[in-house]
Amino acid sequence: LTGVGHVYYEVVAILLAIYTFGRVLGENRRRAAWDAATALEKGFSTCRRLDAEGKMESVPVTDIQTGDRVAILPGESVGLDGRIIEGAAFIRESALTGESMPVVKRGGDTVLAGSHVLDERLVVEATQPGTERQLDRLLADVAEARNRPSHWQREADQIVQWFLPTVASLAFGTLIYWTFAAGWEIGLFYSLAVLVVAC
């Protein structure tokens, strides 16, 4: 612009690299959370519905209606929210509660989609349609959180509210002072230096 001085291309490269690195880190974090949620959803998408004669039929969880009965075999996952009407078993609920130790569930107890039956066969009666599981609400919260800014992004946004006007004021003050003290080329160069350091 002035025809004098040096051209600092590396500053542009460094700023772009830092910005890109931050975006990549944020996107990787969001993608990891989404992949985990998607894998969890796929693991609980089918169940064994019992007909009137007690025969098992594998169906998508979305086909389950309130009152349907489902058989859950040892080692299988619970695909619906319901109440145990037959059997007792150890159930691991770590995907929902974070508790690593299994708990005992018996007739009349509630089981939730997202848990695993460890040792015995259960018959569960659906208390919610297969489209209104607590697990689905949890996954919807994960999907919403994926698009929200992180804690550090919110902190940065709060800092920028006062940092940006302060830096702009300093740069403008530098431009005015050094323009009168040493000429507009020096004033422009020093004010740009303030902006670059702030970046």
One Martini backbone bead per residue (centre of mass of N, CA, C, O) as a GRO file, in nm:
protein
  199
    1LEU     BB    1   0.056   0.063  -0.020
    2THR     BB    2   0.338   0.243   0.024
    3GLY     BB    3   0.616   0.104  -0.111
    4VAL     BB    4   0.719   0.015   0.173
    5GLY     BB    5   0.871  -0.237   0.311
    6HIS     BB    6   0.746  -0.535   0.424
    7VAL     BB    7   0.623  -0.869   0.350
    8TYR     BB    8   0.397  -1.081   0.561
    9TYR     BB    9   0.302  -1.385   0.473
   10GLU     BB   10   0.334  -1.569   0.731
   11VAL     BB   11   0.104  -1.448   0.896
   12VAL     BB   12  -0.127  -1.556   0.728
   13ALA     BB   13  -0.054  -1.856   0.752
   14ILE     BB   14  -0.072  -1.877   1.060
   15LEU     BB   15  -0.365  -1.786   1.099
   16LEU     BB   16  -0.492  -2.005   0.919
   17ALA     BB   17  -0.378  -2.249   1.073
   18ILE     BB   18  -0.509  -2.192   1.347
   19TYR     BB   19  -0.800  -2.186   1.253
   20THR     BB   20  -0.807  -2.471   1.126
   21PHE     BB   21  -0.726  -2.630   1.379
   22GLY     BB   22  -0.972  -2.549   1.546
   23ARG     BB   23  -1.189  -2.666   1.357
   24VAL     BB   24  -1.090  -2.960   1.361
   25LEU     BB   25  -1.120  -3.011   1.662
   26GLY     BB   26  -1.424  -2.950   1.681
   27GLU     BB   27  -1.521  -3.158   1.467
   28ASN     BB   28  -1.404  -3.413   1.601
   29ARG     BB   29  -1.569  -3.392   1.860
   30ARG     BB   30  -1.851  -3.402   1.726
   31ARG     BB   31  -1.812  -3.669   1.567
   32ALA     BB   32  -1.762  -3.857   1.810
   33ALA     BB   33  -2.037  -3.812   1.946
   34TRP     BB   34  -2.211  -3.900   1.702
   35ASP     BB   35  -2.098  -4.187   1.659
   36ALA     BB   36  -2.178  -4.292   1.939
   37ALA     BB   37  -2.483  -4.241   1.910
   38THR     BB   38  -2.529  -4.410   1.653
   39ALA     BB   39  -2.430  -4.681   1.766
   40LEU     BB   40  -2.639  -4.694   1.992
   41GLU     BB   41  -2.892  -4.692   1.816
   42LYS     BB   42  -2.831  -4.952   1.646
   43GLY     BB   43  -2.818  -5.150   1.905
   44PHE     BB   44  -3.157  -5.055   1.953
   45SER     BB   45  -3.355  -5.134   1.677
   46THR     BB   46  -3.435  -5.425   1.788
   47CYS     BB   47  -3.680  -5.696   1.848
   48ARG     BB   48  -3.872  -5.958   2.031
   49ARG     BB   49  -4.179  -6.032   1.946
   50LEU     BB   50  -4.480  -6.143   2.090
   51ASP     BB   51  -4.728  -6.341   2.037
   52ALA     BB   52  -5.014  -6.507   2.134
   53GLU     BB   53  -4.831  -6.791   2.116
   54GLY     BB   54  -4.511  -6.705   2.183
   55LYS     BB   55  -4.383  -6.607   1.932
   56MET     BB   56  -4.097  -6.497   1.772
   57GLU     BB   57  -4.029  -6.156   1.636
   58SER     BB   58  -3.837  -5.964   1.436
   59VAL     BB   59  -3.838  -5.608   1.503
   60PRO     BB   60  -3.875  -5.295   1.491
   61VAL     BB   61  -3.906  -5.066   1.736
   62THR     BB   62  -4.113  -4.877   1.580
   63ASP     BB   63  -4.347  -5.115   1.597
   64ILE     BB   64  -4.389  -5.062   1.887
   65GLN     BB   65  -4.642  -5.088   2.129
   66THR     BB   66  -4.835  -5.042   2.373
   67GLY     BB   67  -4.833  -5.377   2.527
   68ASP     BB   68  -4.617  -5.514   2.410
   69ARG     BB   69  -4.430  -5.815   2.382
   70VAL     BB   70  -4.090  -5.894   2.493
   71ALA     BB   71  -3.800  -6.075   2.424
   72ILE     BB   72  -3.503  -6.126   2.636
   73LEU     BB   73  -3.195  -6.241   2.604
   74PRO     BB   74  -2.908  -6.340   2.692
   75GLY     BB   75  -2.695  -6.065   2.594
   76GLU     BB   76  -2.906  -5.861   2.533
   77SER     BB   77  -3.076  -5.585   2.434
   78VAL     BB   78  -3.271  -5.313   2.520
   79GLY     BB   79  -3.528  -5.158   2.296
   80LEU     BB   80  -3.723  -5.072   2.542
   81ASP     BB   81  -3.977  -4.939   2.732
   82GLY     BB   82  -4.052  -5.120   3.045
   83ARG     BB   83  -4.205  -5.414   3.199
   84ILE     BB   84  -4.163  -5.674   3.397
   85ILE     BB   85  -4.340  -6.009   3.366
   86GLU     BB   86  -4.076  -6.203   3.322
   87GLY     BB   87  -3.839  -6.256   3.534
   88ALA     BB   88  -3.477  -6.241   3.617
   89ALA     BB   89  -3.196  -5.997   3.618
   90PHE     BB   90  -2.904  -5.881   3.512
   91ILE     BB   91  -2.842  -5.522   3.458
   92ARG     BB   92  -2.691  -5.303   3.231
   93GLU     BB   93  -2.683  -4.919   3.261
   94SER     BB   94  -2.431  -4.746   3.159
   95ALA     BB   95  -2.547  -4.586   2.907
   96LEU     BB   96  -2.746  -4.414   3.110
   97THR     BB   97  -2.589  -4.385   3.415
   98GLY     BB   98  -2.268  -4.495   3.446
   99GLU     BB   99  -2.305  -4.761   3.581
  100SER     BB  100  -2.102  -5.051   3.605
  101MET     BB  101  -2.297  -5.204   3.777
  102PRO     BB  102  -2.516  -5.437   3.803
  103VAL     BB  103  -2.869  -5.498   3.821
  104VAL     BB  104  -3.157  -5.608   3.969
  105LYS     BB  105  -3.440  -5.750   3.791
  106ARG     BB  106  -3.794  -5.773   3.825
  107GLY     BB  107  -4.102  -5.809   3.858
  108GLY     BB  108  -4.221  -5.471   3.782
  109ASP     BB  109  -3.982  -5.359   3.667
  110THR     BB  110  -3.791  -5.121   3.510
  111VAL     BB  111  -3.695  -5.080   3.167
  112LEU     BB  112  -3.442  -4.956   2.939
  113ALA     BB  113  -3.331  -4.837   2.674
  114GLY     BB  114  -2.973  -4.933   2.671
  115SER     BB  115  -2.972  -5.197   2.803
  116HIS     BB  116  -2.845  -5.515   2.957
  117VAL     BB  117  -2.875  -5.855   2.947
  118LEU     BB  118  -2.689  -6.114   3.112
  119ASP     BB  119  -2.851  -6.414   3.233
  120GLU     BB  120  -3.166  -6.382   3.151
  121ARG     BB  121  -3.486  -6.425   3.067
  122LEU     BB  122  -3.720  -6.183   2.932
  123VAL     BB  123  -4.041  -6.024   2.984
  124VAL     BB  124  -4.165  -5.732   2.813
  125GLU     BB  125  -4.369  -5.448   2.861
  126ALA     BB  126  -4.473  -5.188   2.695
  127THR     BB  127  -4.494  -4.829   2.801
  128GLN     BB  128  -4.385  -4.744   2.517
  129PRO     BB  129  -4.331  -4.649   2.232
  130GLY     BB  130  -4.065  -4.698   2.005
  131THR     BB  131  -4.067  -4.360   1.954
  132GLU     BB  132  -4.057  -4.293   2.303
  133ARG     BB  133  -3.781  -4.311   2.415
  134GLN     BB  134  -3.535  -4.217   2.628
  135LEU     BB  135  -3.302  -4.264   2.431
  136ASP     BB  136  -3.402  -4.066   2.211
  137ARG     BB  137  -3.378  -3.813   2.389
  138LEU     BB  138  -3.078  -3.841   2.440
  139LEU     BB  139  -2.990  -3.830   2.138
  140ALA     BB  140  -3.114  -3.550   2.086
  141ASP     BB  141  -2.929  -3.404   2.286
  142VAL     BB  142  -2.667  -3.476   2.140
  143ALA     BB  143  -2.736  -3.340   1.871
  144GLU     BB  144  -2.768  -3.056   1.994
  145ALA     BB  145  -2.484  -3.038   2.129
  146ARG     BB  146  -2.318  -3.059   1.864
  147ASN     BB  147  -2.417  -2.748   1.778
  148ARG     BB  148  -2.288  -2.640   2.017
  149PRO     BB  149  -2.083  -2.462   2.184
  150SER     BB  150  -1.820  -2.467   2.360
  151HIS     BB  151  -1.678  -2.358   2.639
  152TRP     BB  152  -1.443  -2.210   2.491
  153GLN     BB  153  -1.618  -2.054   2.293
  154ARG     BB  154  -1.778  -1.893   2.504
  155GLU     BB  155  -1.535  -1.760   2.632
  156ALA     BB  156  -1.434  -1.619   2.375
  157ASP     BB  157  -1.690  -1.451   2.325
  158GLN     BB  158  -1.668  -1.283   2.588
  159ILE     BB  159  -1.388  -1.162   2.534
  160VAL     BB  160  -1.449  -1.022   2.257
  161GLN     BB  161  -1.645  -0.800   2.359
  162TRP     BB  162  -1.378  -0.636   2.478
  163PHE     BB  163  -1.126  -0.692   2.300
  164LEU     BB  164  -1.196  -0.570   2.023
  165PRO     BB  165  -1.242  -0.272   2.103
  166THR     BB  166  -0.967  -0.235   2.236
  167VAL     BB  167  -0.787  -0.295   1.988
  168ALA     BB  168  -0.911  -0.087   1.798
  169SER     BB  169  -0.839   0.157   1.973
  170LEU     BB  170  -0.532   0.113   1.980
  171ALA     BB  171  -0.486   0.121   1.676
  172PHE     BB  172  -0.601   0.404   1.632
  173GLY     BB  173  -0.413   0.550   1.832
  174THR     BB  174  -0.152   0.470   1.689
  175LEU     BB  175  -0.210   0.601   1.420
  176ILE     BB  176  -0.236   0.891   1.519
  177TYR     BB  177   0.031   0.928   1.671
  178TRP     BB  178   0.238   0.830   1.437
  179THR     BB  179   0.146   1.027   1.222
  180PHE     BB  180   0.241   1.284   1.382
  181ALA     BB  181   0.537   1.176   1.455
  182ALA     BB  182   0.622   0.996   1.149
  183GLY     BB  183   0.385   0.932   0.974
  184TRP     BB  184   0.158   0.735   0.797
  185GLU     BB  185   0.332   0.482   0.747
  186ILE     BB  186   0.408   0.428   1.043
  187GLY     BB  187   0.121   0.432   1.159
  188LEU     BB  188   0.015   0.195   0.989
  189PHE     BB  189   0.222  -0.018   1.074
  190TYR     BB  190   0.171  -0.009   1.386
  191SER     BB  191  -0.133  -0.070   1.379
  192LEU     BB  192  -0.102  -0.345   1.241
  193ALA     BB  193   0.073  -0.470   1.462
  194VAL     BB  194  -0.147  -0.472   1.676
  195LEU     BB  195  -0.343  -0.660   1.523
  196VAL     BB  196  -0.156  -0.904   1.487
  197VAL     BB  197  -0.097  -0.957   1.785
  198ALA     BB  198  -0.396  -0.999   1.862
  199CYS     BB  199  -0.431  -1.249   1.665
   0.00000   0.00000   0.00000
